[in-house]
Amino acid sequence: MPPKIPEIIVALDVETASDAMRLVDLLAEHTRFYKVGSRLFTAEGPGIVREITSRGGSVFIDLKFHDIPATVAGSVKAATGLGVRMMTVHTSGGVEMMRAAAESAADEAARLGIERPLIVGVTVLTSLSEEDLAESAPDGIAGLVRRRASRAKKAGLDGIVASVHEAAMIKSELGCDFKVVTPGIRPAGADVGDQKRVATPRAAMEAGSDFLVVGRPIIKAPSPAEAARAILEELKGSR
């Protein structure tokens, strides 16, 4: 059975709403799922989420909530009210914090009568290497991701953010329904930038990733729409 084609999430790693919406309009034919991270959210606030959703887009708000359980629950409640499709919390915040996030999202979505957003846990940033984590992860990145992913599932999260190098392991151990969101996606030959653990779209698909987060290879391309189309064609053609 061929692997399922993952959904592309375009990372709107820009500074202004006008830059972001220009990309949303350019890419509408190829994807309608966009990541809003701390850079854009800090500059433009919740309004950018509303503007994207008003044009038919879905938003993955990547603010990596990490605080005491009550504070994270409040943040998740507010993000749910914005109508986002997915959001992140840090798995290092512990099971109680993650459980509070999952319950808050479910409660607020039920109160508003909307679909519950996916809550995914950040395990290890793809900009970190084995050397960076030598002291905190003596059994390597894979072991640390395994532990954090297991806690995330126990807490009721929908999945995790992890590199392609851990995706197959997570799917095998925690089940196909446990989502894997993979950043650090770089088409063959692309500049890796500040990422340490990168993968091609095809490799991530074959590893079982459900969502691929793609930023610079699309938004910095001479033609963002053509770059997005090429990635989608690569995924479809490699089945």
PAZA-982879 format. One record per atom (N, C-alpha, C): residue number from 1; atom name; x, y, z. Coordinates in steps of 0.2 Angstrom, whole numbers, plus 2048, in hexadecimal, padded with zeros to 3 digits. Example, Ala and Ser with C-alpha at 12.3 -4.5 7.8 and 13.67 -1.06 7.14 Angstrom:
- n	atom	px	py	pz
- 1	N	842	7E4	827
- 1	CA	83E	7EA	827
- 1	C	842	7F0	827
- 2	N	840	7F5	823
- 2	CA	844	7FB	824
- 2	C	840	800	827
//
This chain:
- n	atom	px	py	pz
- 1	N	804	7FA	800
- 1	CA	800	800	800
- 1	C	804	806	800
- 2	N	803	80B	7FB
- 2	CA	808	811	7FB
- 2	C	807	815	801
- 3	N	80C	819	803
- 3	CA	80B	81E	809
- 3	C	806	823	807
- 4	N	803	825	80C
- 4	CA	7FE	82B	80C
- 4	C	802	831	80A
- 5	N	7FF	835	806
- 5	CA	802	83C	804
- 5	C	801	841	80A
- 6	N	806	843	80D
- 6	CA	805	848	813
- 6	C	803	84F	811
- 7	N	800	852	815
- 7	CA	7FD	859	814
- 7	C	803	85E	815
- 8	N	803	863	810
- 8	CA	808	868	810
- 8	C	806	86E	814
- 9	N	80A	870	819
- 9	CA	808	876	81D
- 9	C	80E	87B	81B
- 10	N	80C	881	819
- 10	CA	811	886	817
- 10	C	812	88A	81D
- 11	N	818	88B	81F
- 11	CA	81A	88F	824
- 11	C	81B	896	822
- 12	N	816	89A	825
- 12	CA	817	8A1	823
- 12	C	81C	8A5	828
- 13	N	822	8A4	826
- 13	CA	827	8A7	82B
- 13	C	829	8AD	828
- 14	N	824	8B2	828
- 14	CA	825	8B9	826
- 14	C	823	8BE	82B
- 15	N	824	8C4	82A
- 15	CA	824	8C9	830
- 15	C	81D	8CD	830
- 16	N	81A	8CD	82A
- 16	CA	814	8D1	82A
- 16	C	80E	8CD	827
- 17	N	808	8D0	829
- 17	CA	802	8CD	826
- 17	C	801	8CD	81E
- 18	N	804	8D3	81C
- 18	CA	803	8D4	814
- 18	C	808	8CE	811
- 19	N	80E	8CD	814
- 19	CA	812	8C8	811
- 19	C	80F	8C1	811
- 20	N	80C	8C0	817
- 20	CA	808	8B9	818
- 20	C	803	8B8	813
- 21	N	7FE	8BD	813
- 21	CA	7F8	8BD	80F
- 21	C	7FA	8BC	807
- 22	N	800	8C0	805
- 22	CA	802	8BF	7FE
- 22	C	803	8B8	7FD
- 23	N	807	8B4	802
- 23	CA	808	8AD	801
- 23	C	802	8A9	801
- 24	N	7FD	8AA	805
- 24	CA	7F7	8A7	806
- 24	C	7F4	8A7	7FF
- 25	N	7F3	8AD	7FC
- 25	CA	7F0	8AE	7F5
- 25	C	7F4	8AA	7F0
- 26	N	7FA	8AA	7F0
- 26	CA	7FE	8A7	7EB
- 26	C	7FE	8A0	7EB
- 27	N	7FD	89D	7F1
- 27	CA	7FD	896	7F2
- 27	C	7F7	892	7F2
- 28	N	7F1	896	7F2
- 28	CA	7EA	893	7F3
- 28	C	7E9	88E	7EF
- 29	N	7EC	88D	7E9
- 29	CA	7EA	888	7E4
- 29	C	7ED	881	7E6
- 30	N	7F3	882	7EA
- 30	CA	7F7	87C	7EC
- 30	C	7F6	879	7F3
- 31	N	7F5	87E	7F8
- 31	CA	7F4	87C	7FF
- 31	C	7F0	882	802
- 32	N	7EC	880	807
- 32	CA	7E8	885	80B
- 32	C	7EA	884	813
- 33	N	7F0	881	814
- 33	CA	7F1	880	81B
- 33	C	7F8	884	81C
- 34	N	7F8	888	822
- 34	CA	7FD	88C	823
- 34	C	7FF	88C	82A
- 35	N	806	88D	82B
- 35	CA	809	88D	832
- 35	C	80A	894	834
- 36	N	807	897	839
- 36	CA	809	89D	83C
- 36	C	80D	89C	843
- 37	N	813	89E	842
- 37	CA	817	89D	848
- 37	C	818	8A3	84C
- 38	N	81D	8A3	851
- 38	CA	81D	8A9	856
- 38	C	81F	8AF	852
- 39	N	823	8AF	84D
- 39	CA	826	8B5	84A
- 39	C	820	8B9	847
- 40	N	81B	8B6	843
- 40	CA	816	8B9	840
- 40	C	810	8BB	845
- 41	N	80F	8B6	84A
- 41	CA	80A	8B7	84F
- 41	C	80C	8BD	853
- 42	N	812	8BE	855
- 42	CA	814	8C3	859
- 42	C	813	8CA	856
- 43	N	815	8CA	84F
- 43	CA	814	8D0	84B
- 43	C	80D	8D2	84A
- 44	N	809	8CD	849
- 44	CA	802	8CF	846
- 44	C	7FC	8CD	84B
- 45	N	7FE	8C9	850
- 45	CA	7F8	8C7	854
- 45	C	7F3	8C2	851
- 46	N	7EE	8C1	855
- 46	CA	7E9	8BC	853
- 46	C	7E5	8BE	84D
- 47	N	7E6	8C4	84B
- 47	CA	7E3	8C6	844
- 47	C	7E5	8C3	83E
- 48	N	7EB	8C1	83E
- 48	CA	7EE	8BD	839
- 48	C	7EB	8B6	838
- 49	N	7E9	8B3	83D
- 49	CA	7E6	8AD	83D
- 49	C	7DF	8AE	83A
- 50	N	7DB	8B3	83C
- 50	CA	7D4	8B4	83A
- 50	C	7D5	8B6	832
- 51	N	7DA	8B9	830
- 51	CA	7DA	8BB	829
- 51	C	7DB	8B5	825
- 52	N	7DF	8B1	827
- 52	CA	7E1	8AB	823
- 52	C	7DA	8A6	823
- 53	N	7D7	8A5	828
- 53	CA	7D1	8A1	828
- 53	C	7CC	8A4	825
- 54	N	7CB	8AB	824
- 54	CA	7C6	8AE	821
- 54	C	7C7	8AD	819
- 55	N	7CD	8AB	817
- 55	CA	7CE	8AA	810
- 55	C	7CE	8A2	80E
- 56	N	7CB	89E	813
- 56	CA	7CB	897	812
- 56	C	7D1	893	814
- 57	N	7D5	896	817
- 57	CA	7DB	893	819
- 57	C	7DB	88F	820
- 58	N	7DF	88A	821
- 58	CA	7DF	887	828
- 58	C	7E6	889	82B
- 59	N	7E6	88A	832
- 59	CA	7EC	88D	835
- 59	C	7EE	888	83A
- 60	N	7F5	887	83A
- 60	CA	7F9	883	83F
- 60	C	7FC	888	843
- 61	N	7FA	88A	849
- 61	CA	7FD	88F	84D
- 61	C	803	88B	851
- 62	N	809	88D	84F
- 62	CA	80F	88A	852
- 62	C	812	88F	858
- 63	N	80F	88F	85D
- 63	CA	811	893	863
- 63	C	815	88F	868
- 64	N	815	889	868
- 64	CA	818	884	86C
- 64	C	817	886	874
- 65	N	810	886	876
- 65	CA	80E	888	87C
- 65	C	812	883	881
- 66	N	815	887	887
- 66	CA	819	883	88C
- 66	C	819	887	892
- 67	N	814	885	897
- 67	CA	814	889	89D
- 67	C	810	885	8A2
- 68	N	80E	888	8A7
- 68	CA	80A	883	8AC
- 68	C	803	881	8A9
- 69	N	800	87C	8AB
- 69	CA	7FA	879	8A7
- 69	C	7F5	87E	8A7
- 70	N	7F3	882	8AC
- 70	CA	7EE	887	8AB
- 70	C	7EF	88C	8A6
- 71	N	7F5	88E	8A5
- 71	CA	7F7	893	8A0
- 71	C	7F6	891	899
- 72	N	7F9	88B	899
- 72	CA	7F9	888	892
- 72	C	7F2	886	890
- 73	N	7EE	884	895
- 73	CA	7E7	883	893
- 73	C	7E3	889	891
- 74	N	7E5	88F	894
- 74	CA	7E2	895	892
- 74	C	7E4	897	88B
- 75	N	7EA	896	889
- 75	CA	7ED	897	883
- 75	C	7EA	893	87D
- 76	N	7E9	88D	87F
- 76	CA	7E6	888	87A
- 76	C	7DF	88A	879
- 77	N	7DB	88C	87E
- 77	CA	7D4	88E	87E
- 77	C	7D4	894	879
- 78	N	7D8	899	87A
- 78	CA	7D8	89F	875
- 78	C	7D9	89D	86E
- 79	N	7DE	898	86D
- 79	CA	7E0	896	866
- 79	C	7DA	892	863
- 80	N	7D7	88E	867
- 80	CA	7D1	88B	864
- 80	C	7CC	88F	862
- 81	N	7CB	895	866
- 81	CA	7C6	89A	864
- 81	C	7C7	89D	85E
- 82	N	7CE	89D	85C
- 82	CA	7D0	8A1	856
- 82	C	7CE	89C	84F
- 83	N	7CC	896	851
- 83	CA	7CB	891	84B
- 83	C	7D0	88E	848
- 84	N	7D6	88D	84C
- 84	CA	7DC	88A	848
- 84	C	7DB	883	848
- 85	N	7DE	880	843
- 85	CA	7DD	879	842
- 85	C	7E2	875	846
- 86	N	7E8	877	848
- 86	CA	7ED	874	84B
- 86	C	7F1	879	84F
- 87	N	7F4	876	855
- 87	CA	7F9	87B	859
- 87	C	7FE	876	85C
- 88	N	803	879	85F
- 88	CA	808	876	862
- 88	C	809	877	86A
- 89	N	80B	872	86E
- 89	CA	80D	873	874
- 89	C	814	870	875
- 90	N	818	872	87A
- 90	CA	81E	86E	87B
- 90	C	81D	868	87F
- 91	N	81F	862	87D
- 91	CA	81F	85C	881
- 91	C	823	85C	887
- 92	N	828	861	887
- 92	CA	82C	861	88E
- 92	C	828	864	893
- 93	N	822	867	892
- 93	CA	81E	86A	897
- 93	C	81B	865	89C
- 94	N	81B	85E	89A
- 94	CA	819	859	89E
- 94	C	812	857	89C
- 95	N	810	851	89F
- 95	CA	809	84E	89D
- 95	C	804	852	8A0
- 96	N	804	855	8A6
- 96	CA	7FE	859	8A8
- 96	C	7FD	85F	8A4
- 97	N	802	862	8A2
- 97	CA	801	868	89E
- 97	C	7FE	866	897
- 98	N	801	861	894
- 98	CA	7FE	85E	88D
- 98	C	7F7	85C	88E
- 99	N	7F5	859	893
- 99	CA	7EE	857	894
- 99	C	7EA	85D	895
- 100	N	7EC	862	899
- 100	CA	7E8	868	899
- 100	C	7E7	86B	893
- 101	N	7EC	86B	88E
- 101	CA	7EB	86E	888
- 101	C	7E6	86A	884
- 102	N	7E7	863	884
- 102	CA	7E2	85F	880
- 102	C	7DB	860	882
- 103	N	7DA	860	889
- 103	CA	7D3	861	88C
- 103	C	7D0	868	88A
- 104	N	7D4	86D	88B
- 104	CA	7D2	874	889
- 104	C	7D0	875	882
- 105	N	7D4	872	87D
- 105	CA	7D2	872	876
- 105	C	7CB	86F	875
- 106	N	7CA	869	878
- 106	CA	7C4	865	877
- 106	C	7BE	869	87A
- 107	N	7BF	86B	880
- 107	CA	7B9	86F	884
- 107	C	7B7	875	880
- 108	N	7BC	879	87E
- 108	CA	7BB	87F	87A
- 108	C	7B7	87E	873
- 109	N	7BA	879	870
- 109	CA	7B7	877	869
- 109	C	7B0	875	86A
- 110	N	7AE	871	86F
- 110	CA	7A8	86F	871
- 110	C	7A3	875	872
- 111	N	7A6	879	876
- 111	CA	7A2	87F	878
- 111	C	7A0	884	872
- 112	N	7A5	884	86E
- 112	CA	7A4	888	868
- 112	C	7A0	885	862
- 113	N	7A0	87E	863
- 113	CA	79D	87A	85D
- 113	C	7A1	87A	857
- 114	N	7A8	87A	858
- 114	CA	7AC	879	852
- 114	C	7B0	873	853
- 115	N	7B4	871	84E
- 115	CA	7B8	86C	84E
- 115	C	7BE	86D	852
- 116	N	7C0	868	856
- 116	CA	7C5	868	85B
- 116	C	7CC	869	857
- 117	N	7D0	86E	859
- 117	CA	7D7	86E	855
- 117	C	7DB	868	858
- 118	N	7E0	866	853
- 118	CA	7E5	861	855
- 118	C	7EA	865	85A
- 119	N	7EC	861	85F
- 119	CA	7F1	863	863
- 119	C	7F7	85F	862
- 120	N	7FD	862	860
- 120	CA	803	85D	85F
- 120	C	809	860	864
- 121	N	80D	85B	866
- 121	CA	812	85D	86B
- 121	C	819	85D	867
- 122	N	81C	863	869
- 122	CA	823	864	866
- 122	C	828	85F	86A
- 123	N	82B	85B	867
- 123	CA	830	856	86A
- 123	C	837	859	86A
- 124	N	83A	859	865
- 124	CA	841	85C	864
- 124	C	841	860	85E
- 125	N	844	866	85E
- 125	CA	844	86B	858
- 125	C	849	868	853
- 126	N	847	868	84D
- 126	CA	84B	866	847
- 126	C	851	86A	846
- 127	N	852	86F	84A
- 127	CA	858	873	84A
- 127	C	85E	870	84E
- 128	N	85C	86B	853
- 128	CA	860	869	858
- 128	C	863	862	855
- 129	N	86A	861	857
- 129	CA	86D	85B	855
- 129	C	86E	857	85B
- 130	N	871	850	85A
- 130	CA	873	84C	85F
- 130	C	878	84F	864
- 131	N	87C	853	861
- 131	CA	881	856	865
- 131	C	87E	85C	86A
- 132	N	879	85F	867
- 132	CA	876	865	86B
- 132	C	872	862	871
- 133	N	870	85B	870
- 133	CA	86C	858	876
- 133	C	870	853	87A
- 134	N	876	853	879
- 134	CA	87A	84D	87C
- 134	C	879	84D	883
- 135	N	878	852	887
- 135	CA	877	852	88E
- 135	C	870	850	890
- 136	N	86B	853	88D
- 136	CA	864	852	88F
- 136	C	861	84B	88C
- 137	N	865	849	887
- 137	CA	862	842	883
- 137	C	868	83D	882
- 138	N	86A	83A	888
- 138	CA	870	836	887
- 138	C	86E	830	883
- 139	N	868	82E	882
- 139	CA	866	828	87D
- 139	C	865	82B	876
- 140	N	866	831	875
- 140	CA	865	834	86E
- 140	C	85F	837	86D
- 141	N	85E	83B	867
- 141	CA	858	83E	866
- 141	C	852	839	865
- 142	N	853	834	862
- 142	CA	84E	82F	861
- 142	C	84B	82D	868
- 143	N	84F	82B	86D
- 143	CA	84C	829	873
- 143	C	849	82F	876
- 144	N	84B	835	876
- 144	CA	847	83B	879
- 144	C	841	83C	875
- 145	N	841	83B	86F
- 145	CA	83A	83C	86B
- 145	C	835	837	86D
- 146	N	838	831	86E
- 146	CA	833	82B	870
- 146	C	830	82C	876
- 147	N	834	82F	87B
- 147	CA	831	830	882
- 147	C	82C	835	882
- 148	N	82E	83B	87E
- 148	CA	829	841	87E
- 148	C	823	83F	87A
- 149	N	824	83B	875
- 149	CA	81E	839	871
- 149	C	819	835	875
- 150	N	81C	830	879
- 150	CA	818	82C	87D
- 150	C	814	830	882
- 151	N	817	835	885
- 151	CA	814	839	88A
- 151	C	80E	83D	887
- 152	N	810	83F	881
- 152	CA	80B	843	87D
- 152	C	804	83F	87C
- 153	N	805	839	879
- 153	CA	7FF	835	878
- 153	C	7FC	833	87F
- 154	N	7FF	832	884
- 154	CA	7FC	831	88A
- 154	C	7F8	837	88D
- 155	N	7FA	83D	88B
- 155	CA	7F7	843	88D
- 155	C	7F1	844	889
- 156	N	7F0	841	883
- 156	CA	7EA	842	87F
- 156	C	7EC	847	879
- 157	N	7F2	848	878
- 157	CA	7F4	84C	872
- 157	C	7F2	848	86B
- 158	N	7F2	84B	866
- 158	CA	7F0	848	85F
- 158	C	7F6	846	85C
- 159	N	7FC	848	85E
- 159	CA	802	846	85A
- 159	C	808	84B	85D
- 160	N	80D	84A	859
- 160	CA	813	84E	85B
- 160	C	816	851	854
- 161	N	81B	856	856
- 161	CA	81F	859	851
- 161	C	826	855	851
- 162	N	828	852	84C
- 162	CA	82F	84F	84C
- 162	C	832	84E	845
- 163	N	838	84D	845
- 163	CA	83C	84D	83F
- 163	C	83A	846	83B
- 164	N	83C	846	835
- 164	CA	83B	840	831
- 164	C	83E	83A	834
- 165	N	844	83B	838
- 165	CA	848	836	83A
- 165	C	844	832	840
- 166	N	83F	835	843
- 166	CA	83B	832	848
- 166	C	834	830	846
- 167	N	832	832	840
- 167	CA	82B	831	83E
- 167	C	829	82A	83E
- 168	N	82D	825	83B
- 168	CA	82B	81E	83A
- 168	C	82B	81B	841
- 169	N	830	81C	845
- 169	CA	830	81A	84C
- 169	C	829	81B	84F
- 170	N	827	822	84F
- 170	CA	821	824	853
- 170	C	81B	820	850
- 171	N	81A	820	849
- 171	CA	815	81D	846
- 171	C	814	815	849
- 172	N	81A	812	849
- 172	CA	81A	80B	84A
- 172	C	819	80A	852
- 173	N	81B	80E	856
- 173	CA	81A	80D	85D
- 173	C	814	810	860
- 174	N	811	815	85D
- 174	CA	80B	819	860
- 174	C	805	819	85C
- 175	N	806	816	856
- 175	CA	800	815	851
- 175	C	7FF	81A	84C
- 176	N	7FC	817	846
- 176	CA	7FB	81C	840
- 176	C	7F7	822	842
- 177	N	7F2	821	846
- 177	CA	7EE	827	848
- 177	C	7F1	82D	84C
- 178	N	7F7	82B	84E
- 178	CA	7FB	830	852
- 178	C	7FF	835	84D
- 179	N	7FD	83B	84C
- 179	CA	800	83F	847
- 179	C	807	841	848
- 180	N	80A	841	842
- 180	CA	811	844	842
- 180	C	812	84A	83D
- 181	N	814	84F	840
- 181	CA	815	855	83C
- 181	C	81C	856	83C
- 182	N	81F	857	835
- 182	CA	826	857	834
- 182	C	828	85D	831
- 183	N	82C	861	835
- 183	CA	82F	867	832
- 183	C	836	865	82F
- 184	N	83A	86B	82D
- 184	CA	840	869	82A
- 184	C	840	866	823
- 185	N	83B	867	820
- 185	CA	83A	864	819
- 185	C	83E	868	814
- 186	N	842	865	810
- 186	CA	846	868	80B
- 186	C	846	864	805
- 187	N	844	866	7FF
- 187	CA	844	862	7F9
- 187	C	84C	861	7F8
- 188	N	84D	85C	7F4
- 188	CA	854	85A	7F2
- 188	C	858	860	7EF
- 189	N	85E	861	7F2
- 189	CA	862	867	7F0
- 189	C	860	86D	7F3
- 190	N	85B	86E	7F7
- 190	CA	859	874	7FA
- 190	C	85E	876	800
- 191	N	85F	87C	801
- 191	CA	863	87F	807
- 191	C	860	87D	80D
- 192	N	863	87A	812
- 192	CA	860	877	818
- 192	C	860	87D	81D
- 193	N	863	883	81C
- 193	CA	863	888	821
- 193	C	865	886	828
- 194	N	861	888	82D
- 194	CA	863	886	834
- 194	C	860	880	837
- 195	N	85E	87C	832
- 195	CA	85B	875	834
- 195	C	861	870	834
- 196	N	861	86B	839
- 196	CA	866	866	83A
- 196	C	863	85F	837
- 197	N	85D	85E	839
- 197	CA	85A	858	837
- 197	C	854	859	832
- 198	N	856	859	82B
- 198	CA	851	85A	826
- 198	C	850	854	822
- 199	N	84B	855	81E
- 199	CA	849	84F	819
- 199	C	845	852	813
- 200	N	845	84E	80E
- 200	CA	842	84F	808
- 200	C	83A	84E	809
- 201	N	836	851	805
- 201	CA	82F	84F	806
- 201	C	82D	848	805
- 202	N	831	845	800
- 202	CA	830	83D	7FF
- 202	C	832	839	805
- 203	N	838	83B	808
- 203	CA	83A	837	80E
- 203	C	835	837	813
- 204	N	832	83D	814
- 204	CA	82E	83E	81A
- 204	C	827	83B	819
- 205	N	825	83B	813
- 205	CA	81F	837	811
- 205	C	820	82F	812
- 206	N	826	82D	810
- 206	CA	827	826	811
- 206	C	828	824	818
- 207	N	82A	829	81C
- 207	CA	82B	827	824
- 207	C	824	827	827
- 208	N	81F	82A	824
- 208	CA	818	82A	827
- 208	C	816	831	82A
- 209	N	819	836	828
- 209	CA	817	83D	82B
- 209	C	810	83E	828
- 210	N	80C	841	82C
- 210	CA	806	843	82A
- 210	C	805	84A	827
- 211	N	80A	84F	82A
- 211	CA	80A	856	827
- 211	C	811	858	826
- 212	N	813	85B	821
- 212	CA	819	85E	820
- 212	C	819	865	820
- 213	N	81D	868	824
- 213	CA	81E	86F	825
- 213	C	823	872	821
- 214	N	822	876	81C
- 214	CA	827	879	817
- 214	C	827	880	817
- 215	N	82C	883	818
- 215	CA	82D	88A	819
- 215	C	831	88D	813
- 216	N	837	88E	814
- 216	CA	83C	892	80F
- 216	C	83C	88F	808
- 217	N	83C	888	807
- 217	CA	83C	886	800
- 217	C	836	888	7FC
- 218	N	830	88A	800
- 218	CA	82A	88D	7FC
- 218	C	82A	894	7FD
- 219	N	82B	897	803
- 219	CA	829	89E	803
- 219	C	82F	8A3	800
- 220	N	835	8A0	800
- 220	CA	83B	8A3	7FD
- 220	C	83C	8A2	7F6
- 221	N	838	89D	7F3
- 221	CA	839	89B	7EC
- 221	C	837	8A1	7E8
- 222	N	83A	8A2	7E2
- 222	CA	838	8A7	7DD
- 222	C	831	8A7	7DB
- 223	N	82E	8A0	7DB
- 223	CA	827	89F	7DA
- 223	C	825	89B	7E0
- 224	N	822	89D	7E5
- 224	CA	81F	899	7EA
- 224	C	81A	894	7E8
- 225	N	816	896	7E3
- 225	CA	811	891	7E1
- 225	C	814	88C	7DD
- 226	N	819	88D	7D9
- 226	CA	81C	888	7D5
- 226	C	820	883	7DA
- 227	N	823	886	7DF
- 227	CA	827	882	7E4
- 227	C	822	87D	7E8
- 228	N	81C	880	7EA
- 228	CA	817	87B	7ED
- 228	C	815	876	7E8
- 229	N	813	878	7E2
- 229	CA	811	873	7DD
- 229	C	816	86D	7DC
- 230	N	81D	86F	7DC
- 230	CA	822	86A	7DB
- 230	C	822	865	7E1
- 231	N	821	868	7E7
- 231	CA	822	863	7ED
- 231	C	81C	85E	7EC
- 232	N	816	861	7EB
- 232	CA	810	85D	7EA
- 232	C	811	858	7E5
- 233	N	813	85A	7DF
- 233	CA	815	855	7DA
- 233	C	81A	84F	7DC
- 234	N	81F	851	7DF
- 234	CA	824	84D	7E2
- 234	C	820	847	7E6
- 235	N	81C	84A	7EB
- 235	CA	818	845	7EF
- 235	C	814	840	7EB
- 236	N	810	843	7E7
- 236	CA	80B	83F	7E3
- 236	C	80F	83A	7DE
- 237	N	815	83C	7DB
- 237	CA	818	838	7D7
- 237	C	81C	833	7DA
- 238	N	81D	833	7E0
- 238	CA	822	82E	7E4
- 238	C	81D	829	7E7
- 239	N	817	829	7E6
- 239	CA	813	824	7E9
- 239	C	814	81D	7E5
//
